[in-house]
């Protein structure tokens, strides 16, 4: 078990996660600012809840939890969530290692893209994120604090056919 900052005990995070680049057809990218680290901008990310949870299920859940965007509702069909078949293995930042089992130092991140309408409402989870903004993909990549997130955003034209 892992103890949170509030003293609660919960199971350690699974070191397998998703990164979802939410974008519009004209390559505007949604970035959200972390509440626990103001100034850290990112795409939607999150760990699997169970080792056998499909990554697409994790992606849809995390998008809904972090942005209020529900995949499968009118305007955002399930087919708009695309597995880019990219994975990144990276060292977990020391500040977040306490969330994982002792000795876990690396995470595998699976990358997805989600195309949404330009006027989609965004409702942030206030305990997780402070603000959101839409930026062109190059400006969004420049603002991402995570190198793997920045690289994924730069891949957007390739995966949308706009390259």
N, C-alpha and C positions, 0 to 999 in steps of 0.2 A: 504494500500500500504506500501511497505517496501523500504527504501532508501538504495541504494548500496553505497559502498565506493567511487564511482565516482559521487555521487549526483543524479543518475538516480533513478526513482521510478518504481517499478515493483510489481506485486502481491506477497503476501507472499507464501513461499514454502508450499506445502502440506506435512503434517507430516506422509507420507507413502512413503516408498522408496524400492529400490531393492539393493541387493548385489550380484554381479556375480563373482563367482570364475572361472576364465578362466584357463584352464589346458590342458595339452597334455595327450595322452593315457598312458604315462609312469609317470604320476603324477608330472610333472613339472608345477609350478604355476606362472602365470604372476602377478607381482606386479608393481604398478606405484607410483611414488613419487609426493606428492601434491606440487603444485607451491606456494600456499598460506601458507604452513607450511613445508618448506624443512626438510627432515628427517622423515616425516610421510609417511610411505609406506602402501598401501592398494590395495584391489581388486577394480574393477569397482563398483561404487555406484552412485545412483541418485534418485531423487524424481519424483513422478508422475507429469505429466504436467496438468492432469485433474483428479478429484476425481474418475471418472468412467473409466479411462484408465486401461486396463488390465495390470497386473504386467509383463507379458511376453512381452508386447509391450514396456513398460518402459525399461525392461532389454535389449531388442534388440537395442532400440534407444540409451541408455547410452553406450553400448558396442561400437556402431558405432561412437558416438560423442567423446568418450574418447580414443579409441584405433585405430579407422579406420577399425576395423574388422566388416565386414558386414555379418550378419547371413542370410543364404539363397543363398549365392553365391556358386559356385562350391568349394568343399572341406569343406564347413561349412554349411551343411544342417540345416534347421530349427529344425529338431529332435535332433540336438546336444545341443540345449538349453533345459536344464531339470530343471523343478521346483522341488526343493528338499522338498517342502511342510514344510519348516521350517520358522518360523517367530520369530524375536527378537523384544522385546519392550525395548527401552533404553532411558535414559535421554539424551537429546541433549546437547552436550558440550556448556557451556555458550558462548564461543567465536563465535559460529554459530547461537545462538538463535535469533539474529537480523534479520535473513532471514525469520523467521516464524511470524505468527500473534502474537500479544501481548498475553501473558499467555500460549502459547504453550511451553511445556517443554519436551514432549516425542514424539518419533517417532516409527513407526512400520516398520520393515525392513523384506522383503521377500527374501529368499535366493535361488539362482539359480546356476547351474553349466553349463559351456560351454566348450566342448571338441573341440580343434582346432588342426590342423596339426602343427608339431614341427617347421616348417619353415614359419609359417604365418607372413606376414609383420605387424609390429605394428607402427602406426603413431599417436603419442600423440597429444592431443589438447594442444598447448603450454601455453595457459592462465590457464590451469588446472593442468598440470603435467610436471615435469622436465625431468624425466628419467624413464626407465622401466628395469626390469630384470626378468629372469626366474630362479626359485629356486625349489629344491625339496620341497614337501609339508610341511615337518617338519621345514625346515629352513625358508620357507615363513611364516608359522604361527608365528615363533619366531620374525620375523621382523614387522609384522602387528601392527600398533599402537592401533587399535581398538580391544578390547577383543572379540566382536561378530564376527569380521572378522577373527581373529585368530582361534576361535572355528569352524567357517565354513570351513576354510582351513583344519583343522584337521579331519573334517568329510569326506574329499574327498575320501579316500579309501572305505568307507562305501557306498557312492553313485555311485562309479564307478565299484563296484564289486571286487575291489582289496583287500578287507579286509581279 
